[in-house]
Amino acid sequence: MTTPRTSAAYRIAEVARRTGVSKQSIHFYLREGLLPPPVKTARNAALYGDEHLHRLRLIRSLREEHLLPLKAIKSLLADQPQLQFSANQLATLQALRRLKLNEIRQQRSGDKLRTPRGLARELRLAATELQELRDIGLLTAADDEVLDLDEAECLRLWALVRDSGLNAEKGFSPRDIRYIDEAAKLLFEREVALFKDRLHELRPNEVNSLLYTVIPAVHRLVAIRHERMIAALLEVYGTSGVAHHTNPRGSNT
């Protein structure tokens, strides 16, 4: 992270007062790379800017409202592109955030909260599997931290894949699905670019539709395209006697 360029300047006591984050936590976040360094004015003095206030409020929200562990927050912040949104686009993002928070609260009210260690025991996941799931970005919580709903689902889905036959005996492990994270990041980057370039103003009903209709529809379109590619592969190469060593045009390779 680079030092923020801002005309506002606050002492750490003022930053703590404005954000509700203790000075000890601010120093910890700086050491962990969750905050950009402040502007040093003396050996034991520094000035903070508006970016620090925004980042600290964001971290507090992600921890208290979303129950995300710090490792997950650090990973999320590292993945976010540095973009300038218009006022209307920021209003849309804020509305989407409120809708998403309500959805999370409703889901959480009926879900049993678990730690990775507890759920891994239930799913018979080995410590090596948990580590590989962390390595590919599908798990960020420490063993004794509370899982969010999405990461709990990632653990269950990997266990389903493994128990369906793609297991260690056949040479498979979570690292073999690293491409999922890579594909998701590519999709996310393209969606953010479209949002920034095209969607300058949305009405309230369109904001609701974006979260609950458009995004699920995009996810389904990706799934359909993926399923059709697999179906085409099976049709060409899975039929007994169809040339294994023949290209689609019919000439030998």
N, C-alpha and C positions, 0 to 999 in steps of 0.2 A: 504494500500500500504506500502511496505517496502522501506527503504532508498536505493537508487540505488547504486550498486557496480560499480564504474567506476574510472579510474585513472584521467580523465579530471576533472578540477575544474574551475568554473567560478563564478565571482561576479554577483550579480543580474543585474547590469548595462550592463555587457557583454552579459548576457542571453537576455535581452531586445533588445540589438543592433542586435544580431544574428538572433533572431526570429521575430522581428517586433511587439512583444507584450509588452505593457507598464508594468512598475514595479507595478503599481496599480492593473492591471489585473492579474499579476503573483501572487501577494499576495491574491487576491480574489480566484483564482483557487486553491491555497493551502488551504485556509479556507474551500472551498467547496469539498475538497477531490479529485479534478481532477488531482492533481500532488502529487508525493511522497514527503515527507519532505526533505529539503536539509540538509547538514551536518553543524551543528552549530559550528562556530569557536569562537564566542563571544556572548554577550547578544544581540547585534543588528547587528550581521554579520553572514553570512552563505555562503557555497559554493554549487554550483549546478553542475550537471554532464551532460553527453551526453544524458541520458534518459530524462532529463528535456527539452533539446532542441528538441528532437524528439517528445515528448508529446505535447509541446506547438505548434509546427508546425502542428501537427495532429489536435489539437483543432482549430487552426486558419483555417485550410483547411475545417474542418467539418462545421464551422460557416459561412465562407465566400463563399465557393463553393457549399456546400450542403444546406446552410441556416438552419442548425439544431440548435434548442435552446439548452442551456447548460444542461438542464435536460435530453434531449435526448442523448447528447454526454456523459454525466456521466453514463447513463444507458448502452449505447453501449460499453464504455470502461470497465465497470464492467463485461460485458458478454464475453469479449475476453479472450481466454486462453493464458497463457504465453508460447509461443512456440519459438523454434529456427529453422528458415528456412535456407535452403541453398541459395547460391547466385542465382542459377537458379530459385529456387522457389520464391525468392523475386522479381526477374525480371518478372516472370509470374504474381505475385500479382500486381505489378506496371502497367503492361500492362492492366490487368483487370480493375484496377482503372481508367485508362484513358478512356477505352471503356465505363465504367459505367458513368463517368462524362459527356461524350459526349451525352449519352442517356438522362441523367437528364436535360442537357441544352436544348435538343430538345423538351422534354416533357414540360419543364417549359415555353418555348417560346409561347406555345399555351394554357396554363392553367391559369385560374384566381386564384391568390393567396388569400387564406382566413385564418382567424383566427379560432380557435376552437369555440369561442363564435359566430362568424358570421355564420359558417357552421352549428353549432348546432341549431341556430335559423331557418335556411333554412330547416333542416331535422327534426325539432321539437324534438330535443334531450333534455332531462331534465338534470339539473346540476348533479343529482345523476348518470345518465348514463355516463356522461363525467368522473366523478370521478372513477367509476368502470372500465371504459376503461383505465384510467391511472393506476389503481391498478393492472390490468392484463397485462400491458406492451404494449398495442396497441395504447396508446396516451401518449406523453411526453410533448408536447408543452403546455405552459401556455395559459390561456384563450385569452390573447391579443397578443400572438406571432404568427408569420406566420407559418402555417402548411406546412410540406413537402408533396409531392404528395402521398407517401405511407400512411401517417397517415390520410390524407384527405380521401383516399380510404377506410381505416379501418372504419372511421366514417360512410361513405356511406353504406358499407357492413353491419355493425351492424343495421343501420336504415332499410335496406332491410329485414334482418332477423326479426327484431321486427315487421315491418309492414306486414310481411307475416304470423304473428300469434303467434310467440314466444315472447310474450309481458308480461308486468307486470300483466295484468289481469289473465294470466295463470301461474304466479309465476316465469317468466323468466326475467333475467337481464344480463348485460354483464359479471358479475362474473361467470355465468354458462358456459362461453366459455374460461375460464382460461386455460383449457387443450390444447388449440391451441398453446399458447406460450410455454407450456411445450413440446409439440410434436415438435415444430419448433426448440427449443434449442437442443433436442436430435438429430434431423436430422442434424443440423449444426455441432454439435460435431463430429458425425460420418464422415461427409464429410471432415471436416478439418483433421481428423486423416488419412483418405484415401489419401488426397492431400499430407500431410506431408510424409507419408510412401511410396507412390507409384509414384507420379508425380514429378520426379526430374528435368525433362527438357521438355519443350513444344516449338514447332515451332510457329511462329507468327499466322499461320492459325489455329493451334490447340487452341491457346489462345482465338481467336475470337469464335471458335466453342464451347469452354467451357462455355463462357458467354451466347451466343445466341442460342445454340443447346442443350448442355448437361444439363445445369441447368434447363431450361424449360422442358426438357424431364423427368428429375428426378421429378420435381413438378407434371407432368402429371401422372407419374407412381404411385406416392403417391395417387393422386386423384382416379385413376383407382382401386387401391387396396382398398381404403376406400369405393368406390362405390360398389365393389364386396362384401365386408363384409356386407354392408347394404342390398344388394340384397339377400345374403344367409340368413340373419336374417329374412327378409320378406318371403322368400320361406319356411323356416322351421316353423316360428311361425305366419305368416300372413295368411296362408291358413285356411279357416274355417274348423273346425273339426279335424285338425291335433293336436295331443296330446300336450296340453299346458304343462303337467307335465311329459313329457316323454323325456328322454335324447336321443341324436342322435343315440345310439345303439339300442334303442327300448325297454330297460328295464325301469320299473317305478322307479321314484326317491322317 
